[in-house]
């Protein structure tokens, strides 16, 4: 069972929210941590609390140069990388027709391609070590899509598919992969970290009402990011960590409902589904 003490973590997006709490939980558990943010001044206070264990590094996951420099600096300071936490990301909300091309591509560049690039940068290191754990802070939006958050879901669904395949590829190499799907937590996702399209089409008033509801929940969500951060640390120490983990009672109930509907649909449509095959000979 991997021990958290003296393990080396590289965590993206540590200035606020989940990333900050995961970094603190790892450090308090005795890990050594590359604490990253686009502006490293935002995480200097963390490193001042743990000067022997932490290093503050600039990291924009949309920048290949930043990724290479960050990985190199982590290795120079700590000599290895035991856990990568892909946490950096943000929200973008709009009805599908209201989506702005540049904003959609920027969202995917961070939420999907950024996590992909950082993962590909650490995989050679973990292969040489014969060990490592990639933990993705995804979202319930990566397993359930709803009106107004379709583009955000698209970025997270892509990440979920990528990481499900990766887990099967690297398990024989001693590398573990877990994707976490949090529900509604008291981070700043629905405040500072959520962008909204400037395009407004009146026919989508029902979508706008839902987005207003999400924004109004800020600070009232049931999920505790501190408790969630400790679960990320516990995942690392598990002898057999899950490939996926839904976080939060609300997300769990909603996902169970979706799975029930999927199973009912499969059973109802089984004759139509199997009619596509050649008849048995």
Backbone as CSV, one residue per row, in Angstrom:
resi,resn,N_x,N_y,N_z,CA_x,CA_y,CA_z,C_x,C_y,C_z
1,UNK,0.850,-1.187,0.000,0.000,0.000,0.000,0.888,1.239,0.000
2,UNK,0.747,2.147,-0.984,1.605,3.336,-1.032,1.410,4.224,0.205
3,UNK,2.499,4.747,0.711,2.442,5.626,1.880,2.467,7.079,1.418
4,UNK,1.642,7.913,2.030,1.595,9.330,1.665,2.878,10.044,2.105
5,UNK,3.446,9.664,3.241,4.626,10.340,3.757,5.791,10.193,2.783
6,UNK,6.395,11.331,2.445,7.546,11.433,1.544,7.221,11.142,0.075
7,UNK,5.977,10.841,-0.241,5.611,10.713,-1.648,5.651,12.099,-2.297
8,UNK,5.780,12.129,-3.616,5.910,13.398,-4.347,4.675,13.607,-5.222
9,UNK,4.033,14.751,-5.029,2.810,15.084,-5.750,3.024,16.315,-6.623
10,UNK,2.464,16.270,-7.800,2.375,17.430,-8.683,0.893,17.707,-8.885
11,UNK,0.448,18.875,-8.444,-0.981,19.213,-8.456,-1.187,20.482,-9.271
12,UNK,-2.044,20.431,-10.256,-2.324,21.626,-11.056,-3.484,22.414,-10.447
13,UNK,-3.439,23.725,-10.626,-4.551,24.578,-10.203,-4.749,24.666,-8.708
14,UNK,-3.692,25.090,-7.990,-3.740,25.086,-6.518,-4.093,26.432,-5.889
15,UNK,-4.424,27.423,-6.686,-4.641,28.755,-6.098,-5.895,28.813,-5.245
16,UNK,-6.936,28.058,-5.616,-8.202,28.085,-4.875,-8.832,26.705,-4.913
17,UNK,-9.948,26.565,-4.217,-10.813,25.414,-4.354,-10.174,24.078,-4.054
18,UNK,-10.550,23.071,-4.832,-10.078,21.709,-4.613,-8.556,21.624,-4.638
19,UNK,-7.938,22.254,-5.619,-6.484,22.144,-5.750,-5.756,22.608,-4.511
20,UNK,-6.197,23.719,-3.964,-5.565,24.253,-2.752,-5.745,23.288,-1.581
21,UNK,-6.956,22.775,-1.414,-7.222,21.877,-0.287,-6.504,20.534,-0.447
22,UNK,-6.401,20.032,-1.675,-5.673,18.779,-1.888,-4.195,18.965,-1.569
23,UNK,-3.628,20.102,-2.000,-2.219,20.380,-1.707,-1.984,20.436,-0.201
24,UNK,-2.853,21.121,0.517,-2.699,21.221,1.968,-2.839,19.859,2.641
25,UNK,-3.811,19.067,2.195,-4.007,17.744,2.799,-2.805,16.840,2.545
26,UNK,-2.253,16.909,1.339,-1.075,16.089,1.028,0.118,16.516,1.881
27,UNK,0.330,17.807,2.002,1.448,18.315,2.798,1.288,17.954,4.274
28,UNK,0.076,18.092,4.773,-0.167,17.744,6.175,0.029,16.243,6.416
29,UNK,-0.136,15.443,5.371,0.100,14.006,5.487,1.563,13.617,5.343
30,UNK,2.424,14.605,5.097,3.849,14.332,4.998,4.377,14.212,3.587
31,UNK,3.543,14.487,2.583,3.999,14.416,1.196,4.839,15.635,0.844
32,UNK,5.583,15.501,-0.247,6.283,16.630,-0.846,5.509,17.025,-2.093
33,UNK,5.279,18.324,-2.266,4.290,18.745,-3.257,4.800,19.895,-4.111
34,UNK,4.655,19.728,-5.439,4.799,20.837,-6.373,3.445,21.521,-6.441
35,UNK,3.369,22.691,-5.818,2.112,23.440,-5.694,2.082,24.454,-6.830
36,UNK,1.170,24.292,-7.771,1.222,25.090,-8.992,0.012,26.000,-9.147
37,UNK,0.241,27.076,-9.892,-0.826,28.010,-10.250,-0.321,28.844,-11.415
38,UNK,-1.237,29.403,-12.166,-0.799,30.290,-13.245,-0.001,31.455,-12.680
39,UNK,-0.421,31.956,-11.525,0.339,32.974,-10.800,0.828,32.348,-9.496
40,UNK,2.094,31.941,-9.416,2.572,31.233,-8.220,2.510,32.064,-6.948
41,UNK,2.371,33.382,-7.080,2.224,34.204,-5.873,0.984,33.800,-5.080
42,UNK,0.003,33.194,-5.760,-1.237,32.796,-5.098,-1.051,31.589,-4.193
43,UNK,0.087,30.890,-4.321,0.302,29.689,-3.498,1.548,29.801,-2.629
44,UNK,2.172,30.956,-2.607,3.378,31.145,-1.800,3.102,30.901,-0.322
45,UNK,1.912,31.286,0.131,1.584,31.103,1.549,1.590,29.628,1.940
46,UNK,1.167,28.757,1.024,1.200,27.315,1.306,2.640,26.863,1.498
47,UNK,3.505,27.314,0.603,4.906,26.896,0.663,5.617,27.472,1.881
48,UNK,5.199,28.627,2.326,5.791,29.206,3.537,5.432,28.385,4.764
49,UNK,4.274,27.739,4.745,3.871,26.874,5.868,4.646,25.563,5.863
50,UNK,5.057,25.125,4.663,5.747,23.836,4.532,7.020,24.023,3.686
51,UNK,7.977,24.790,4.182,9.120,25.159,3.351,9.990,23.991,2.905
52,UNK,10.056,22.929,3.683,10.876,21.776,3.318,10.153,20.821,2.378
53,UNK,8.838,20.909,2.336,8.053,19.928,1.586,7.472,20.467,0.282
54,UNK,7.360,21.785,0.163,6.596,22.347,-0.946,7.439,23.275,-1.808
55,UNK,7.092,23.322,-3.080,7.696,24.266,-4.009,6.575,24.886,-4.832
56,UNK,6.596,26.211,-4.963,5.593,26.929,-5.754,6.090,27.073,-7.181
57,UNK,5.282,26.641,-8.137,5.696,26.663,-9.531,4.622,27.297,-10.405
58,UNK,5.031,28.077,-11.409,4.046,28.601,-12.361,3.614,27.509,-13.326
59,UNK,2.314,27.418,-13.558,1.825,26.404,-14.484,0.501,26.828,-15.102
60,UNK,0.553,27.087,-16.393,-0.643,27.220,-17.212,-0.700,25.941,-18.034
61,UNK,-1.695,25.088,-17.796,-1.706,23.783,-18.443,-1.945,23.879,-19.955
62,UNK,-2.306,25.066,-20.428,-2.440,25.268,-21.871,-1.105,25.624,-22.529
63,UNK,-0.039,25.697,-21.737,1.289,26.063,-22.239,2.227,24.868,-22.165
64,UNK,2.675,24.381,-23.320,3.617,23.261,-23.349,4.921,23.633,-22.653
65,UNK,5.336,24.879,-22.800,6.578,25.346,-22.156,6.441,25.288,-20.637
66,UNK,5.306,25.756,-20.118,5.076,25.717,-18.667,5.087,24.282,-18.147
67,UNK,4.432,23.388,-18.878,4.348,21.994,-18.436,5.742,21.377,-18.348
68,UNK,6.547,21.553,-19.387,7.893,20.975,-19.389,8.732,21.539,-18.247
69,UNK,8.659,22.859,-18.049,9.446,23.494,-16.989,8.985,23.035,-15.608
70,UNK,7.686,22.868,-15.441,7.138,22.459,-14.149,7.560,21.035,-13.798
71,UNK,7.455,20.132,-14.763,7.858,18.747,-14.525,9.352,18.679,-14.212
72,UNK,10.163,19.410,-14.975,11.611,19.420,-14.734,11.942,19.966,-13.344
73,UNK,11.272,21.045,-12.960,11.537,21.639,-11.649,11.139,20.697,-10.517
74,UNK,10.041,19.962,-10.704,9.615,18.997,-9.691,10.655,17.895,-9.528
75,UNK,11.153,17.398,-10.648,12.185,16.363,-10.594,13.481,16.890,-9.992
76,UNK,13.858,18.111,-10.353,15.081,18.703,-9.796,14.993,18.822,-8.281
77,UNK,13.823,19.187,-7.774,13.672,19.396,-6.336,13.472,18.081,-5.575
78,UNK,12.642,17.183,-6.136,12.229,16.005,-5.368,12.702,14.671,-5.949
79,UNK,13.131,14.658,-7.203,13.713,13.451,-7.775,12.759,12.441,-8.374
80,UNK,11.442,12.612,-8.179,10.460,11.660,-8.692,9.089,12.322,-8.689
81,UNK,8.115,11.666,-9.272,6.713,12.104,-9.198,5.879,10.857,-8.948
82,UNK,5.259,10.793,-7.780,4.454,9.636,-7.409,2.977,9.820,-7.724
83,UNK,2.505,11.057,-7.671,1.092,11.303,-7.939,0.933,12.595,-8.729
84,UNK,0.207,12.519,-9.814,-0.206,13.701,-10.563,-1.686,13.910,-10.318
85,UNK,-2.066,15.103,-9.885,-3.478,15.444,-9.734,-3.828,16.475,-10.804
86,UNK,-4.606,16.042,-11.784,-5.108,16.950,-12.812,-6.330,17.670,-12.260
87,UNK,-6.101,18.861,-11.746,-7.173,19.608,-11.101,-7.529,20.891,-11.843
88,UNK,-6.587,21.483,-12.555,-6.828,22.777,-13.203,-7.990,22.673,-14.186
89,UNK,-8.860,23.638,-14.143,-9.997,23.666,-15.059,-10.979,24.745,-14.638
90,UNK,-11.965,24.982,-15.478,-12.974,25.992,-15.173,-14.251,25.653,-15.918
91,UNK,-15.318,26.380,-15.599,-16.610,26.133,-16.213,-16.959,27.169,-17.261
92,UNK,-17.743,26.743,-18.210,-18.300,27.648,-19.221,-19.731,27.209,-19.449
93,UNK,-20.672,28.135,-19.288,-22.087,27.761,-19.381,-22.783,28.554,-20.471
94,UNK,-23.641,27.855,-21.197,-24.406,28.435,-22.294,-25.289,27.346,-22.866
95,UNK,-26.414,27.726,-23.438,-27.119,26.789,-24.295,-26.198,26.468,-25.476
96,UNK,-26.330,25.308,-26.049,-25.421,24.892,-27.108,-25.400,25.912,-28.238
97,UNK,-26.546,26.402,-28.627,-26.609,27.373,-29.723,-25.959,28.699,-29.355
98,UNK,-25.875,28.995,-28.062,-25.301,30.261,-27.618,-23.780,30.215,-27.469
99,UNK,-23.190,29.056,-27.607,-21.750,28.921,-27.373,-20.920,29.760,-28.325
100,UNK,-19.864,30.358,-27.789,-18.951,31.198,-28.581,-17.732,30.361,-28.960
101,UNK,-17.404,30.345,-30.238,-16.374,29.445,-30.764,-15.059,29.566,-30.005
102,UNK,-14.567,30.777,-29.824,-13.273,30.958,-29.161,-13.330,30.473,-27.717
103,UNK,-14.432,30.738,-27.046,-14.562,30.324,-25.646,-14.644,28.804,-25.517
104,UNK,-15.335,28.161,-26.445,-15.451,26.701,-26.423,-14.078,26.058,-26.597
105,UNK,-13.318,26.563,-27.569,-11.989,25.992,-27.826,-11.041,26.249,-26.659
106,UNK,-11.148,27.419,-26.038,-10.299,27.720,-24.874,-10.624,26.794,-23.715
107,UNK,-11.910,26.498,-23.526,-12.336,25.584,-22.460,-11.735,24.196,-22.663
108,UNK,-11.834,23.676,-23.879,-11.279,22.357,-24.175,-9.759,22.352,-24.054
109,UNK,-9.133,23.462,-24.393,-7.671,23.555,-24.313,-7.189,23.357,-22.882
110,UNK,-7.933,23.871,-21.918,-7.542,23.722,-20.515,-8.063,22.406,-19.928
111,UNK,-9.382,22.206,-20.003,-10.002,21.090,-19.289,-9.613,19.724,-19.846
112,UNK,-9.444,19.643,-21.171,-9.087,18.362,-21.768,-7.628,18.319,-22.219
113,UNK,-7.251,19.186,-23.146,-5.906,19.099,-23.707,-4.835,19.424,-22.667
114,UNK,-5.135,20.298,-21.721,-4.167,20.603,-20.664,-3.901,19.394,-19.790
115,UNK,-4.980,18.723,-19.372,-4.815,17.503,-18.563,-4.107,16.418,-19.359
116,UNK,-4.429,16.304,-20.630,-3.768,15.313,-21.482,-2.269,15.587,-21.575
117,UNK,-1.909,16.838,-21.838,-0.493,17.183,-22.006,0.296,16.950,-20.720
118,UNK,-0.281,17.312,-19.587,0.416,17.118,-18.316,0.557,15.624,-18.009
119,UNK,-0.464,14.861,-18.311,-0.406,13.414,-18.108,0.683,12.789,-18.973
120,UNK,0.727,13.172,-20.248,1.738,12.616,-21.149,3.152,13.001,-20.710
121,UNK,3.290,14.151,-20.042,4.611,14.593,-19.589,5.115,13.765,-18.412
122,UNK,4.203,13.278,-17.560,4.653,12.516,-16.387,4.683,11.015,-16.628
123,UNK,3.998,10.530,-17.651,3.953,9.088,-17.878,5.335,8.453,-18.065
124,UNK,6.251,9.053,-18.831,7.578,8.429,-18.944,8.292,8.294,-17.603
125,UNK,8.082,9.281,-16.723,8.698,9.240,-15.392,8.119,8.083,-14.583
126,UNK,6.793,7.975,-14.590,6.146,6.903,-13.836,6.486,5.538,-14.404
127,UNK,6.636,5.428,-15.731,7.027,4.142,-16.323,8.424,3.732,-15.866
128,UNK,9.338,4.688,-15.818,10.699,4.379,-15.345,10.687,3.951,-13.884
129,UNK,9.842,4.582,-13.103,9.734,4.240,-11.683,9.043,2.896,-11.472
130,UNK,8.184,2.548,-12.415,7.356,1.353,-12.249,6.224,1.573,-11.277
131,UNK,5.870,2.855,-11.064,4.798,3.167,-10.124,4.328,4.597,-10.362
132,UNK,3.152,4.894,-9.836,2.596,6.239,-9.930,1.083,6.177,-9.903
133,UNK,0.473,7.303,-9.587,-0.991,7.373,-9.521,-1.429,8.701,-10.124
134,UNK,-2.199,8.614,-11.197,-2.779,9.804,-11.824,-4.206,9.931,-11.325
135,UNK,-4.502,11.042,-10.675,-5.832,11.283,-10.109,-6.421,12.514,-10.793
136,UNK,-7.557,12.341,-11.419,-8.200,13.421,-12.156,-9.372,13.973,-11.371
137,UNK,-9.358,15.272,-11.141,-10.522,15.924,-10.541,-11.451,16.301,-11.696
138,UNK,-12.356,15.403,-11.996,-13.273,15.591,-13.107,-14.526,16.302,-12.604
139,UNK,-15.688,15.756,-12.839,-16.934,16.393,-12.415,-18.077,15.433,-12.655
140,UNK,-19.165,15.613,-11.898,-20.383,14.876,-12.221,-20.843,15.194,-13.644
141,UNK,-20.424,16.358,-14.154,-20.761,16.729,-15.534,-20.046,15.833,-16.538
142,UNK,-19.044,15.069,-16.103,-18.363,14.136,-16.980,-19.067,12.810,-17.126
143,UNK,-20.119,12.595,-16.341,-20.900,11.353,-16.443,-22.387,11.639,-16.608
144,UNK,-22.787,12.913,-16.471,-24.186,13.315,-16.645,-24.212,14.720,-17.245
145,UNK,-24.902,14.887,-18.369,-24.973,16.198,-19.023,-26.348,16.816,-18.812
146,UNK,-26.359,18.149,-18.636,-27.601,18.860,-18.370,-27.651,20.159,-19.173
147,UNK,-28.836,20.737,-19.314,-28.970,21.977,-20.078,-28.079,23.085,-19.521
148,UNK,-27.376,23.742,-20.408,-26.556,24.888,-20.026,-25.114,24.559,-19.730
149,UNK,-24.843,23.300,-19.421,-23.464,22.908,-19.120,-22.945,21.883,-20.127
150,UNK,-23.496,21.885,-21.313,-23.120,20.911,-22.329,-21.666,20.998,-22.747
151,UNK,-21.158,22.224,-22.896,-19.759,22.358,-23.311,-18.807,21.921,-22.196
152,UNK,-19.141,22.264,-20.967,-18.335,21.808,-19.828,-18.374,20.285,-19.757
153,UNK,-19.565,19.704,-19.930,-19.675,18.251,-19.928,-18.846,17.632,-21.043
154,UNK,-18.862,18.255,-22.220,-18.083,17.716,-23.334,-16.604,17.626,-22.971
155,UNK,-16.087,18.661,-22.293,-14.676,18.651,-21.907,-14.390,17.559,-20.888
156,UNK,-15.336,17.304,-19.995,-15.132,16.296,-18.953,-15.432,14.880,-19.452
157,UNK,-16.423,14.730,-20.326,-16.668,13.413,-20.927,-15.440,12.966,-21.705
158,UNK,-14.816,13.879,-22.437,-13.602,13.540,-23.189,-12.503,13.072,-22.246
159,UNK,-12.338,13.766,-21.125,-11.320,13.387,-20.148,-11.627,12.020,-19.548
160,UNK,-12.903,11.759,-19.243,-13.281,10.462,-18.669,-12.951,9.321,-19.628
161,UNK,-13.270,9.497,-20.906,-12.981,8.449,-21.870,-11.496,8.199,-22.020
162,UNK,-10.736,9.280,-22.066,-9.287,9.176,-22.185,-8.708,8.411,-21.007
163,UNK,-9.119,8.758,-19.803,-8.532,8.167,-18.611,-8.995,6.736,-18.378
164,UNK,-10.189,6.395,-18.839,-10.637,5.006,-18.733,-9.750,4.107,-19.596
165,UNK,-9.429,4.589,-20.799,-8.525,3.826,-21.668,-7.116,3.786,-21.089
166,UNK,-6.647,4.929,-20.569,-5.297,4.984,-20.016,-5.138,4.001,-18.867
167,UNK,-6.141,3.907,-18.012,-6.051,3.000,-16.866,-5.781,1.568,-17.318
168,UNK,-6.425,1.177,-18.412,-6.234,-0.184,-18.913,-4.863,-0.356,-19.562
169,UNK,-4.328,0.716,-20.119,-3.017,0.645,-20.755,-1.874,0.552,-19.749
170,UNK,-1.987,1.312,-18.644,-0.834,1.440,-17.745,-0.912,0.567,-16.499
171,UNK,-2.049,-0.077,-16.257,-2.146,-0.944,-15.071,-1.054,-2.014,-15.050
172,UNK,-0.721,-2.647,-16.190,0.357,-3.652,-16.147,1.731,-3.049,-15.864
173,UNK,1.849,-1.730,-15.936,3.132,-1.071,-15.726,3.288,-0.548,-14.295
174,UNK,2.302,-0.832,-13.457,2.372,-0.390,-12.071,1.818,1.003,-11.843
175,UNK,1.168,1.583,-12.850,0.625,2.937,-12.742,-0.888,2.842,-12.569
176,UNK,-1.404,3.607,-11.634,-2.830,3.583,-11.321,-3.483,4.878,-11.796
177,UNK,-4.746,4.794,-12.185,-5.483,5.958,-12.687,-6.855,5.982,-12.033
178,UNK,-7.213,7.132,-11.466,-8.528,7.315,-10.854,-9.110,8.642,-11.312
179,UNK,-10.374,8.634,-11.710,-11.081,9.877,-11.998,-12.175,10.080,-10.963
180,UNK,-12.195,11.278,-10.386,-13.162,11.620,-9.344,-14.207,12.554,-9.945
181,UNK,-15.480,12.277,-9.651,-16.576,13.095,-10.185,-17.321,13.792,-9.042
182,UNK,-16.852,14.960,-8.616,-17.545,15.676,-7.545,-18.879,16.250,-8.018
183,UNK,-19.825,16.310,-7.080,-21.071,17.011,-7.322,-20.909,18.480,-6.970
184,UNK,-21.883,19.025,-6.253,-21.862,20.454,-5.890,-21.075,20.646,-4.593
185,UNK,-19.947,21.354,-4.688,-19.085,21.616,-3.530,-18.882,23.118,-3.361
186,UNK,-18.563,23.501,-2.146,-18.372,24.926,-1.842,-16.978,25.394,-2.236
187,UNK,-16.722,25.329,-3.518,-15.532,25.951,-4.090,-16.009,27.190,-4.843
188,UNK,-15.129,27.790,-5.624,-15.544,28.992,-6.359,-15.912,28.678,-7.806
189,UNK,-16.261,27.389,-8.084,-16.556,27.011,-9.472,-17.702,27.824,-10.049
190,UNK,-18.781,27.984,-9.275,-19.942,28.706,-9.804,-19.813,30.213,-9.631
191,UNK,-18.687,30.657,-9.081,-18.433,32.092,-8.971,-17.312,32.503,-9.905
192,UNK,-16.106,32.607,-9.387,-14.969,33.080,-10.167,-14.608,32.137,-11.310
193,UNK,-14.796,30.845,-11.118,-14.313,29.867,-12.094,-15.346,29.502,-13.161
194,UNK,-16.473,30.165,-13.179,-17.493,29.857,-14.175,-17.669,31.039,-15.127
195,UNK,-17.438,30.798,-16.393,-17.661,31.811,-17.414,-19.008,31.566,-18.068
196,UNK,-19.626,32.663,-18.495,-20.954,32.569,-19.106,-20.944,33.241,-20.462
197,UNK,-21.595,32.624,-21.419,-21.625,33.179,-22.767,-22.291,34.553,-22.771
198,UNK,-21.758,35.430,-23.611,-22.369,36.748,-23.766,-23.543,36.719,-24.750
199,UNK,-23.713,35.598,-25.420,-24.822,35.434,-26.367,-26.055,34.963,-25.600
200,UNK,-27.155,35.665,-25.766,-28.399,35.310,-25.080,-29.509,35.178,-26.113
201,UNK,-30.103,33.999,-26.192,-31.226,33.734,-27.096,-32.457,33.496,-26.230
202,UNK,-33.482,34.335,-26.406,-34.635,34.324,-25.508,-35.348,32.982,-25.457
203,UNK,-35.303,32.225,-26.541,-35.995,30.938,-26.548,-35.410,29.954,-25.536
204,UNK,-34.213,30.240,-25.057,-33.578,29.365,-24.070,-33.717,29.906,-22.650
205,UNK,-34.831,30.585,-22.378,-35.054,31.142,-21.036,-35.023,30.051,-19.972
206,UNK,-35.504,28.858,-20.313,-35.507,27.762,-19.337,-34.083,27.327,-18.989
207,UNK,-33.171,27.437,-19.954,-31.768,27.127,-19.687,-31.155,28.217,-18.808
208,UNK,-31.472,29.477,-19.117,-30.922,30.592,-18.338,-31.381,30.518,-16.879
209,UNK,-32.620,30.095,-16.664,-33.122,29.960,-15.291,-32.304,28.923,-14.525
210,UNK,-31.958,27.831,-15.191,-31.141,26.815,-14.528,-29.753,27.352,-14.210
211,UNK,-29.178,28.116,-15.121,-27.846,28.667,-14.884,-27.878,29.699,-13.764
212,UNK,-28.942,30.472,-13.686,-29.087,31.419,-12.571,-29.178,30.669,-11.251
213,UNK,-29.874,29.535,-11.267,-29.986,28.713,-10.056,-28.626,28.197,-9.622
214,UNK,-27.800,27.746,-10.584,-26.460,27.254,-10.259,-25.623,28.368,-9.634
215,UNK,-25.698,29.566,-10.232,-24.927,30.699,-9.703,-25.392,31.077,-8.305
216,UNK,-26.693,30.994,-8.063,-27.235,31.368,-6.750,-26.859,30.373,-5.667
217,UNK,-26.462,29.160,-6.054,-26.051,28.144,-5.075,-24.674,28.414,-4.494
218,UNK,-23.917,29.321,-5.095,-22.537,29.534,-4.668,-22.469,29.819,-3.170
219,UNK,-21.668,29.044,-2.468,-21.538,29.188,-1.023,-22.554,28.389,-0.232
220,UNK,-23.516,27.764,-0.929,-24.547,26.985,-0.235,-24.521,25.512,-0.636
221,UNK,-23.552,25.111,-1.431,-23.486,23.725,-1.890,-23.263,22.783,-0.706
222,UNK,-23.759,21.552,-0.789,-23.625,20.618,0.335,-22.222,20.034,0.503
223,UNK,-21.419,20.020,-0.551,-20.122,19.366,-0.491,-19.061,20.190,0.208
224,UNK,-18.253,19.519,1.043,-17.170,20.150,1.796,-15.840,19.859,1.093
225,UNK,-15.179,20.858,0.509,-13.930,20.593,-0.212,-12.802,20.087,0.680
226,UNK,-12.813,20.409,1.960,-11.767,19.923,2.872,-11.909,18.412,3.065
227,UNK,-13.137,17.956,3.312,-13.365,16.516,3.444,-13.062,15.805,2.122
228,UNK,-13.450,16.430,1.012,-13.182,15.827,-0.299,-11.683,15.716,-0.543
229,UNK,-10.919,16.724,-0.158,-9.470,16.700,-0.363,-8.838,15.521,0.358
230,UNK,-9.319,15.226,1.547,-8.763,14.088,2.286,-9.057,12.780,1.566
231,UNK,-10.184,12.717,0.875,-10.509,11.511,0.107,-9.515,11.327,-1.031
232,UNK,-9.079,12.421,-1.663,-8.043,12.318,-2.697,-6.768,11.703,-2.112
233,UNK,-6.423,12.099,-0.901,-5.234,11.545,-0.246,-5.450,10.068,0.078
234,UNK,-6.651,9.738,0.549,-6.958,8.342,0.865,-6.892,7.463,-0.382
235,UNK,-7.301,7.995,-1.530,-7.240,7.229,-2.774,-5.814,6.784,-3.067
236,UNK,-4.866,7.679,-2.837,-3.465,7.357,-3.119,-2.990,6.190,-2.263
237,UNK,-3.478,6.110,-1.041,-3.010,5.078,-0.108,-3.751,3.755,-0.239
238,UNK,-4.793,3.704,-1.072,-5.537,2.459,-1.238,-4.722,1.434,-2.019
239,UNK,-4.729,0.171,-1.591,-4.018,-0.857,-2.363,-4.635,-1.082,-3.739
240,UNK,-5.954,-0.919,-3.851,-6.652,-1.066,-5.127,-7.641,0.088,-5.285
241,UNK,-7.166,1.256,-5.700,-8.047,2.414,-5.820,-9.054,2.233,-6.947
242,UNK,-10.216,2.868,-6.847,-11.213,2.746,-7.907,-10.788,3.491,-9.163
243,UNK,-11.340,3.074,-10.285,-11.110,3.785,-11.542,-11.947,5.055,-11.572
244,UNK,-13.148,4.992,-10.998,-14.023,6.153,-10.893,-14.575,6.248,-9.483
245,UNK,-14.774,7.479,-9.024,-15.375,7.701,-7.709,-16.273,8.928,-7.768
246,UNK,-17.563,8.722,-7.557,-18.508,9.834,-7.472,-18.422,10.414,-6.064
247,UNK,-18.366,11.745,-5.955,-18.265,12.408,-4.649,-19.509,13.245,-4.378
248,UNK,-20.141,12.982,-3.259,-21.301,13.762,-2.841,-22.587,12.964,-2.968
249,UNK,-23.442,13.056,-1.948,-24.689,12.287,-1.932,-25.610,12.684,-3.073
250,UNK,-25.650,13.966,-3.398,-26.523,14.427,-4.480,-26.113,13.846,-5.817
251,UNK,-24.816,13.880,-6.115,-24.316,13.315,-7.366,-24.569,11.812,-7.417
252,UNK,-24.398,11.134,-6.292,-24.622,9.695,-6.237,-26.077,9.357,-6.555
253,UNK,-27.016,10.072,-5.948,-28.433,9.799,-6.177,-28.818,10.052,-7.634
254,UNK,-28.310,11.146,-8.187,-28.636,11.480,-9.571,-28.052,10.464,-10.538
255,UNK,-26.825,10.021,-10.262,-26.170,9.050,-11.147,-26.870,7.696,-11.060
256,UNK,-27.285,7.311,-9.873,-28.042,6.069,-9.741,-29.320,6.126,-10.588
257,UNK,-29.983,7.279,-10.562,-31.183,7.447,-11.372,-30.886,7.314,-12.851
258,UNK,-29.773,7.894,-13.291,-29.393,7.783,-14.700,-29.121,6.334,-15.071
259,UNK,-28.378,5.625,-14.225,-28.053,4.231,-14.521,-29.313,3.359,-14.561
260,UNK,-30.264,3.644,-13.689,-31.533,2.915,-13.708,-32.250,3.119,-15.031
261,UNK,-32.275,4.371,-15.504,-32.909,4.671,-16.784,-32.182,3.981,-17.939
262,UNK,-30.848,3.964,-17.874,-30.068,3.310,-18.937,-30.384,1.818,-18.986
263,UNK,-30.405,1.164,-17.832,-30.685,-0.264,-17.803,-32.095,-0.563,-18.312
264,UNK,-33.056,0.281,-17.933,-34.431,0.077,-18.403,-34.498,0.230,-19.920
265,UNK,-33.771,1.209,-20.453,-33.758,1.414,-21.893,-33.105,0.260,-22.638
266,UNK,-32.035,-0.284,-22.090,-31.367,-1.416,-22.729,-32.289,-2.628,-22.804
267,UNK,-32.999,-2.877,-21.721,-33.900,-4.016,-21.708,-35.073,-3.816,-22.669
268,UNK,-35.625,-2.594,-22.678,-36.778,-2.316,-23.544,-36.411,-2.408,-25.018
269,UNK,-35.207,-1.983,-25.352,-34.797,-1.910,-26.751,-33.932,-3.088,-27.190
270,UNK,-33.792,-4.098,-26.325,-32.930,-5.225,-26.673,-33.297,-5.883,-27.997
271,UNK,-34.583,-6.114,-28.288,-34.897,-6.727,-29.585,-34.442,-5.884,-30.771
272,UNK,-34.595,-4.571,-30.676,-34.157,-3.691,-31.757,-32.637,-3.679,-31.857
273,UNK,-31.965,-3.669,-30.712,-30.495,-3.658,-30.690,-29.923,-4.905,-31.347
274,UNK,-30.436,-6.056,-30.959,-29.876,-7.314,-31.460,-30.314,-7.608,-32.886
275,UNK,-31.331,-6.926,-33.388,-31.797,-7.135,-34.767,-30.783,-6.653,-35.790
276,UNK,-29.764,-5.910,-35.354,-28.764,-5.395,-36.282,-27.734,-6.448,-36.688
277,UNK,-27.649,-7.561,-35.964,-26.652,-8.584,-36.252,-27.151,-9.546,-37.331
278,UNK,-26.186,-10.204,-38.014,-26.553,-11.273,-38.919,-27.294,-12.362,-38.136
279,UNK,-28.290,-12.979,-38.747,-28.983,-14.081,-38.041,-27.996,-15.208,-37.735
280,UNK,-28.177,-15.875,-36.601,-27.276,-17.000,-36.273,-27.427,-18.125,-37.313
281,UNK,-26.332,-18.766,-37.599,-26.369,-19.839,-38.579,-26.360,-21.207,-37.892
